[in-house]
């Protein structure tokens, strides 16, 4: 099942994507995520009767306001090697984790406002997003996947100058409405607990990143277990699992996002995020 959050006829709706059609459902996004974690999301969902097509809606981030976005850094060997001179000199023995604020999120198709007044080094990072559907606290690696509702696509756009200027990564990772996520959530029953999926990112149709989630240093289950050992994970929380190699700041010469660029982030079995870039001064807050 594909679960989407979207604007249609001025209303914030939750629905099920079937081909090119979105059918609104009475249940909330949280309700669907809880059911998806148990494997019961597709059992007689109560449709409202409102239907539209994917081309007629504005996709919103498939996330719940007030929930957290946890991010894993340096979670692919190739990315560790390409950035070893800047970030982590050795392959990490434990997951590197940080938080994004909900205000950083943007939907599929959204214009990404990346103002030069904030940074002139906005970079891309294609990532698999894990969406939590069951509350867990101090869960074992063996049981961790029971908390997963499904998966989505994330582009963890990063202000590299801010990230390298400050010891912590918070400022470099939290520009407003600069992290596209979506376009929907594909439930765990379709992809499995530790899916091995091709992941790629292109800018203006030029391929920049390729990888496979099988190459993550720390698995989905390990990330869930590590986070939940310290703080509870709740339905609607998202874990961005890190990026493969090919980021812009380690290219020769370095490459960053510019006004008018079109960025596509794609993950096998889920879909693609396509976003345009605007570098003006105006900021907006994600819905």
C-alpha positions as CSV (number, residue, x, y, z in Angstrom):
1,X,0.0,0.0,0.0
2,X,1.1,3.6,-0.8
3,X,0.0,6.1,1.8
4,X,0.1,9.8,0.9
5,X,-0.6,13.1,2.6
6,X,-1.7,15.8,0.2
7,X,-3.7,19.0,-0.4
8,X,-6.8,18.7,-2.6
9,X,-9.6,21.3,-2.8
10,X,-7.9,23.2,-0.1
11,X,-8.0,20.4,2.4
12,X,-5.1,18.5,4.0
13,X,-6.0,14.8,3.3
14,X,-4.6,11.3,3.8
15,X,-5.2,8.7,1.2
16,X,-4.2,5.6,-0.6
17,X,-2.4,5.8,-3.9
18,X,-3.6,3.2,-6.5
19,X,-1.9,3.7,-9.8
20,X,-2.5,7.4,-10.7
21,X,-5.5,7.7,-8.4
22,X,-5.6,8.8,-4.8
23,X,-8.5,7.7,-2.7
24,X,-9.1,9.6,0.5
25,X,-9.5,7.6,3.7
26,X,-11.3,8.5,7.0
27,X,-8.4,7.3,9.1
28,X,-5.6,9.7,10.0
29,X,-2.0,9.2,8.9
30,X,-1.1,8.0,12.4
31,X,-3.9,5.4,12.3
32,X,-2.7,4.1,9.0
33,X,0.9,3.9,10.3
34,X,-0.1,2.0,13.4
35,X,-2.1,-0.5,11.3
36,X,0.8,-0.8,8.8
37,X,3.2,-1.8,11.5
38,X,0.9,-4.7,12.5
39,X,0.2,-5.7,8.8
40,X,-3.5,-4.8,8.9
41,X,-3.4,-1.5,7.0
42,X,-5.2,-2.9,3.9
43,X,-8.2,-4.5,5.7
44,X,-11.3,-2.7,4.6
45,X,-10.1,0.9,4.9
46,X,-13.0,3.4,5.2
47,X,-12.8,5.5,2.1
48,X,-14.5,8.9,2.1
49,X,-15.5,8.8,-1.6
50,X,-13.2,11.7,-2.5
51,X,-10.9,10.6,-5.4
52,X,-8.4,12.6,-7.4
53,X,-5.3,11.9,-9.5
54,X,-1.6,12.3,-8.4
55,X,-1.2,15.1,-11.0
56,X,-4.0,17.2,-9.5
57,X,-2.8,17.3,-5.9
58,X,0.0,19.0,-3.9
59,X,1.9,16.4,-2.0
60,X,2.7,17.2,1.6
61,X,5.5,15.6,3.6
62,X,4.1,12.2,4.7
63,X,4.9,13.0,8.4
64,X,3.0,14.2,11.5
65,X,3.6,17.6,13.0
66,X,5.3,17.3,16.4
67,X,7.1,14.1,15.5
68,X,10.8,13.8,15.1
69,X,13.1,13.2,12.1
70,X,16.2,11.2,13.2
71,X,19.1,11.1,10.7
72,X,22.1,8.7,10.4
73,X,25.3,10.2,9.3
74,X,28.2,8.4,7.5
75,X,26.2,5.2,7.1
76,X,27.8,4.0,3.8
77,X,31.4,3.0,3.6
78,X,31.9,4.8,0.2
79,X,30.5,8.0,1.7
80,X,32.8,7.7,4.7
81,X,35.8,7.3,2.4
82,X,34.9,10.3,0.2
83,X,34.4,12.6,3.2
84,X,37.0,11.1,5.6
85,X,39.2,14.2,5.5
86,X,36.3,16.4,6.7
87,X,34.1,14.3,8.9
88,X,35.0,10.9,10.2
89,X,38.5,9.5,9.5
90,X,37.6,5.9,10.3
91,X,34.5,3.7,9.7
92,X,32.3,4.4,12.7
93,X,31.7,1.7,15.3
94,X,28.4,3.1,16.4
95,X,25.7,5.0,14.4
96,X,26.2,8.7,14.1
97,X,22.8,10.3,14.8
98,X,21.3,13.8,14.8
99,X,17.8,15.4,14.6
100,X,16.0,17.5,12.1
101,X,13.1,19.8,13.0
102,X,9.7,19.2,11.4
103,X,9.9,22.6,9.8
104,X,12.8,21.4,7.5
105,X,10.4,19.1,5.6
106,X,9.0,19.7,2.1
107,X,6.8,17.6,-0.1
108,X,7.4,16.0,-3.5
109,X,7.1,18.7,-6.2
110,X,7.8,21.5,-3.8
111,X,10.1,24.4,-4.7
112,X,13.1,24.2,-2.3
113,X,13.9,27.7,-1.1
114,X,17.7,27.6,-0.5
115,X,18.6,31.3,0.1
116,X,22.1,32.4,-0.5
117,X,21.8,34.5,2.7
118,X,21.8,31.2,4.6
119,X,24.4,29.3,2.5
120,X,25.9,29.1,-1.0
121,X,26.9,25.5,-0.5
122,X,23.6,23.6,-0.4
123,X,24.3,19.9,-1.2
124,X,22.2,16.8,-1.9
125,X,22.0,13.5,0.0
126,X,19.7,10.7,-1.3
127,X,18.4,8.6,1.6
128,X,16.0,5.8,2.5
129,X,13.5,7.0,5.1
130,X,12.0,4.6,7.6
131,X,8.6,5.5,9.0
132,X,7.8,4.2,12.5
133,X,4.3,2.8,13.2
134,X,4.5,1.3,16.7
135,X,5.9,2.9,19.9
136,X,9.1,1.3,21.1
137,X,11.5,1.9,23.9
138,X,14.8,0.1,24.4
139,X,13.8,-2.5,21.7
140,X,16.3,-5.2,20.7
141,X,17.7,-5.5,17.2
142,X,15.8,-8.7,16.8
143,X,12.4,-7.1,17.6
144,X,13.1,-3.6,16.1
145,X,11.5,-4.2,12.7
146,X,8.1,-4.8,14.3
147,X,8.0,-1.0,14.8
148,X,8.3,-0.2,11.1
149,X,5.2,1.0,9.2
150,X,6.9,1.6,5.9
151,X,9.5,3.5,3.8
152,X,9.8,6.7,1.9
153,X,12.3,8.8,0.0
154,X,14.4,11.6,1.6
155,X,16.8,14.1,0.2
156,X,18.8,15.4,3.2
157,X,19.9,18.7,1.7
158,X,22.7,20.1,3.7
159,X,24.4,23.5,4.0
160,X,28.0,22.3,3.8
161,X,29.6,25.6,4.9
162,X,27.5,25.6,8.1
163,X,28.0,21.9,8.7
164,X,31.8,22.2,8.6
165,X,31.9,25.6,10.4
166,X,30.1,24.3,13.5
167,X,31.2,21.3,15.6
168,X,27.6,20.0,15.7
169,X,25.7,19.5,12.4
170,X,22.4,21.0,13.6
171,X,22.6,24.3,11.7
172,X,23.8,22.7,8.5
173,X,21.0,20.2,8.5
174,X,18.0,22.3,9.5
175,X,17.3,24.9,6.8
176,X,13.5,25.6,6.6
177,X,11.5,23.5,4.1
178,X,14.8,22.3,2.5
179,X,14.4,18.5,3.1
180,X,12.0,16.9,0.6
181,X,10.4,13.7,1.7
182,X,7.8,11.5,0.0
183,X,6.0,11.4,-2.3
184,X,4.3,8.7,-0.2
185,X,5.0,5.9,2.2
186,X,5.2,2.3,0.9
187,X,4.2,-0.1,3.6
188,X,6.5,-2.7,5.0
189,X,4.4,-5.6,3.7
190,X,5.5,-4.6,0.2
191,X,9.2,-4.1,0.7
192,X,10.1,-6.2,3.7
193,X,11.9,-5.4,6.9
194,X,15.4,-4.8,5.6
195,X,14.8,-4.0,1.9
196,X,17.7,-4.0,-0.5
197,X,16.8,-1.1,-2.9
198,X,18.6,0.8,-5.6
199,X,18.9,4.5,-4.7
200,X,19.9,7.4,-7.0
201,X,19.9,11.1,-7.3
202,X,20.2,13.4,-10.4
203,X,20.5,17.1,-10.9
204,X,19.2,18.5,-14.2
205,X,19.0,14.8,-15.5
206,X,22.7,14.3,-14.7
207,X,23.2,11.3,-12.4
208,X,25.1,12.3,-9.3
209,X,24.5,9.4,-6.8
210,X,23.9,5.7,-7.0
211,X,23.9,3.0,-4.4
212,X,22.0,0.3,-2.7
213,X,20.6,0.2,0.8
214,X,22.2,-3.2,1.3
215,X,25.5,-1.3,1.7
216,X,24.4,0.6,4.9
217,X,26.9,0.2,7.7
218,X,24.1,0.1,10.3
219,X,20.8,-1.7,9.4
220,X,17.3,-0.3,9.9
221,X,16.9,-2.6,12.9
222,X,20.2,-1.4,14.4
223,X,19.3,2.2,14.0
224,X,15.9,1.7,15.6
225,X,17.4,-0.2,18.5
226,X,20.1,2.4,19.1
227,X,17.8,5.3,19.1
228,X,15.1,3.6,21.3
229,X,17.7,2.7,23.9
230,X,17.9,6.4,24.8
231,X,14.5,7.8,23.8
232,X,11.2,6.3,22.7
233,X,10.2,6.1,19.1
234,X,6.6,7.0,18.3
235,X,4.3,6.4,15.3
236,X,5.1,9.0,12.7
237,X,8.7,9.4,13.6
238,X,11.0,9.2,10.6
239,X,14.6,7.8,10.4
240,X,16.7,9.0,7.4
241,X,19.3,6.2,7.1
242,X,22.2,8.0,5.5
243,X,23.5,8.6,2.0
244,X,25.8,6.8,-0.5
245,X,28.7,8.4,-2.1
246,X,28.5,11.1,-4.8
247,X,27.7,14.2,-2.7
248,X,28.4,17.5,-4.3
249,X,31.0,19.0,-2.0
250,X,33.4,16.0,-2.6
251,X,33.3,16.3,-6.4
252,X,36.2,17.8,-8.3
253,X,35.5,20.6,-8.6
254,X,32.9,20.8,-5.8
255,X,29.3,21.1,-7.0
256,X,26.3,22.7,-5.2
257,X,22.7,23.4,-5.9
258,X,21.8,26.6,-7.9
259,X,18.7,28.6,-8.8
260,X,16.6,26.7,-11.3
261,X,18.1,23.3,-10.7
262,X,15.8,20.3,-10.8
263,X,16.7,17.5,-8.4
264,X,15.3,14.0,-8.6
265,X,15.8,11.5,-5.8
266,X,14.7,7.9,-6.6
267,X,14.4,4.7,-4.6
268,X,13.5,1.4,-6.2
269,X,10.1,0.2,-5.2
270,X,9.0,3.5,-3.6
271,X,9.2,6.2,-6.3
272,X,10.8,9.5,-7.0
273,X,11.0,13.0,-5.4
274,X,11.3,15.8,-8.0
275,X,12.0,19.3,-6.7
276,X,13.1,22.6,-8.1
277,X,15.5,25.0,-6.4
278,X,15.1,28.7,-5.8
279,X,17.8,30.7,-4.2
280,X,15.9,33.9,-3.4
281,X,15.5,35.3,0.1
282,X,11.9,34.3,0.7
283,X,11.3,31.4,3.2
284,X,8.3,29.2,3.7
285,X,7.2,26.7,6.4
286,X,6.3,23.2,5.3
287,X,2.7,22.1,5.7
